[in-house]
Amino acid sequence: MKRNPLVALREAGQSPWLDYIHRGLIVSGELARMIREDGISGVTSNPTIFEKAVSSGTDYDAQVAELAREGVSAESAYQRIVVDDIRAAADVLRPVHDASKGEDGYVSLEVEPDLAHETKATSDRARELFRLVGRPNVMIKIPATREGLPAVEEAVASGVPVNVTLIFSVKRYGEVAEAYLRGVERLLAAGGDPRQVASVASFFVSRVDTAADPLLLAEAQAWPGSPRAETALSLVGKLAVANAQAAYAKFLEIVSTERWKGLEARGARRQRPLWASTGTKNPKYSDVKYVEELIGRDTVNTMPPQTMDAFRDHGKVADALTGSYPAAKAVLDDYSLMETGIEEVCARLEAEGVKSFLDSYRKLLAAIGKRLV
């Protein structure tokens, strides 16, 4: 019988998480089956996923009708619906959380995206959501905007597990890691237990190629037949993975410092890199590209259902991160010769990501509001 590649990922040191949530997935037992048979050890959500979940099918009809009778606002209805789903998923994942001693078994819930540029409101809401769900294995998602970084530190310092999301650049990843370290240091100074505060840093992958590939092709067209054009064409489809591999190298650098070793000795958990946006957008690329090329220890890969199905069917498991930095650096060095720099690409992707989640959130509130009337 063929070995399930998803299960084999765990043996390679990577935790496969599902980037999808829907009430039907939970109540039908499908999530429990995936945990049992596929080794799935976590679930991530975002406003776009919830917007699609609540707007399709009939799984939410009864609750929405009940909320309509209560006369609640669209915002209150959204919170009730989402918290119920997150709490139910956390309960299904609780045995994974317990068996892994708090390393895995998490479900993520996003702070409302209209707070993405408000530090205090984000940190206050992160604590509020954690208390509201009332489960130790929920991670509150905070965007890695400049305003979000201090909120990450505050949340960790107050004992809230955090999934830092919308990270695109290695530079920003380093700032996220620093915010986590400061939060852990403050938590320890206040007498808290850092073993209760797991965190992941969600580094987005495929969107980088989606943004960079057209720029590279434009460079090649602008300089036909030149070495610059050859370099641009050689980088098509390579920047996203190289960028993520460079972030992993930064992670290894951080956990090798005396500062981190001292915190780890006192019970602090590593903030694992989580590869997000791992569904392949370009049909010319392998449908498991952003899984196979980013397998390594102390990492998480959160996959949408179609990518998970593809990897279960034909994924190959082999360490792709150990020793990957020199080649990744060469790709990034070559890209630095192009007109649009990596930081500019990543800044644009961050702004687009925040806007996309905000748009989905507003569409979800509008959809709920119509059904409450």
Buried (B, 14 or more C-beta within 10 A) or exposed (E): EEEBBBBBBBEBBBBBBBBBBBBBBBEEEEBBEBBEEBBBBBBBBBBBBBBBBBBEEEBBEEBBEEBBEEEBEBEBBBBBBBBBBBBBBBEBBBEBBEEBEBBBBBBBBBBBBBBBBBBEBBBBBBBBBBEBBEBBBBBBBBBBBEBBBBBBBBBBBBBBBBBBBBBBBBBBBBBBBBBBBBBBBBBBEEEBEBEBBBBBBBBBBBBBBBBBBEBBBBBBEEBEEEEBBEBBEEBBBBBBBBBBBBBBBBBBEBBEEEEBEEBBEEBBBBBBBBBBBBBBEEEEBBBBBBBBBBBBEBBBBBBBBEBBEBBBEEBEBEEBBEEBBEEBBEBBEBBEEBEBEBEEBBBEBBEBBBEBBBBBBBBBBEBBBEBBE
